[in-house]
Amino acid sequence: MGVCGLERHGLPEMHRNLIGTAGNWNDDPTSFSLQIDWKALGLNAEQYHLYAPFVKDFQEETSFAFSQIIMANPKKGWLIYLKKN
């Protein structure tokens, strides 16, 4: 089962584990962190990591720790997925 059962909504498989988009529309950098309710999702945190895929002209490929503070540059954002280890 995909995160939140998104497969039932006809989303392509690559988008089923999208857990967040974060945008910074300010003129200064900002930071944020994600708080995931693993129990509500029915998932084991030890089996996943946060992954941001390469998107041309948008973001570089990177991974984040669940406890990590994530920086967002001005007028930029992130597409962040849960990816199984």
Backbone torsions as a table, in degrees:
resi	resn	phi	psi	omega
1	MET	NA	135.8	176.4
2	GLY	-74.9	163.4	178.9
3	VAL	-57.7	131.1	178.8
4	CYS	62.0	14.6	178.9
5	GLY	65.7	29.7	-175.3
6	LEU	-65.5	-17.7	178.4
7	GLU	-62.0	-22.3	179.5
8	ARG	-74.5	-13.5	-177.0
9	HIS	-100.5	11.1	174.6
10	GLY	75.6	16.1	177.9
11	LEU	-76.2	144.0	175.3
12	PRO	-58.5	150.4	-176.1
13	GLU	-53.6	-38.4	-177.4
14	MET	-62.9	-18.1	-178.5
15	HIS	-104.2	1.0	-176.1
16	ARG	-69.1	-25.5	-177.8
17	ASN	-106.8	17.1	175.0
18	LEU	-66.1	120.3	-178.1
19	ILE	-110.2	-12.7	-179.2
20	GLY	-168.8	148.9	167.2
21	THR	-124.8	136.7	180.0
22	ALA	-129.4	127.4	179.9
23	GLY	-123.9	143.5	176.7
24	ASN	-119.8	103.3	-177.8
25	TRP	-95.3	8.6	178.7
26	ASN	-83.0	171.8	177.9
27	ASP	-88.4	-5.8	-179.5
28	ASP	-120.0	153.1	175.3
29	PRO	-60.9	153.5	176.1
30	THR	-140.0	169.2	179.2
31	SER	-133.1	159.1	178.8
32	PHE	-155.7	166.9	172.4
33	SER	-136.7	157.7	179.2
34	LEU	-103.7	136.9	173.9
35	GLN	-115.4	116.1	-174.2
36	ILE	-108.4	128.8	176.9
37	ASP	-89.9	87.3	-175.3
38	TRP	-61.3	-37.4	-179.7
39	LYS	-62.9	-43.9	179.6
40	ALA	-63.7	-34.1	179.3
41	LEU	-80.5	-17.4	-177.7
42	GLY	70.9	30.6	-177.7
43	LEU	-120.8	158.1	176.6
44	ASN	-100.1	117.2	-177.5
45	ALA	-57.2	-29.2	-178.7
46	GLU	-69.2	-12.6	-178.3
47	GLN	-98.3	0.7	-174.0
48	TYR	-134.6	162.3	169.4
49	HIS	-143.3	163.8	178.1
50	LEU	-86.1	132.9	-174.2
51	TYR	-135.9	130.9	174.3
52	ALA	-113.7	110.2	-178.1
53	PRO	-74.4	158.5	174.0
54	PHE	-64.6	130.8	173.9
55	VAL	-132.9	113.7	-176.1
56	LYS	-51.6	133.4	179.1
57	ASP	62.5	16.5	179.5
58	PHE	-132.5	-56.7	-177.8
59	GLN	-151.1	152.3	173.2
60	GLU	-85.0	157.7	176.2
61	GLU	-72.7	133.7	176.8
62	THR	-161.2	167.1	173.8
63	SER	-122.8	154.7	179.5
64	PHE	-129.5	147.1	170.8
65	ALA	-78.3	152.0	-178.9
66	PHE	-62.4	-30.0	-178.8
67	SER	-89.5	-2.0	-173.0
68	GLN	-73.6	140.7	169.6
69	ILE	-82.3	126.3	-175.3
70	ILE	-104.5	130.5	179.1
71	MET	-91.4	140.7	174.5
72	ALA	-125.3	121.0	179.4
73	ASN	-71.5	160.3	178.7
74	PRO	-56.2	136.8	176.8
75	LYS	61.3	24.2	179.5
76	LYS	-128.6	178.0	177.8
77	GLY	-163.9	-168.4	-179.7
78	TRP	-138.0	145.1	163.0
79	LEU	-105.9	120.3	-174.7
80	ILE	-124.0	130.1	-178.6
81	TYR	-114.0	154.5	164.8
82	LEU	-87.5	125.6	-179.8
83	LYS	-122.4	131.6	180.0
84	LYS	-70.4	136.9	179.6
85	ASN	-63.1	NA	NA
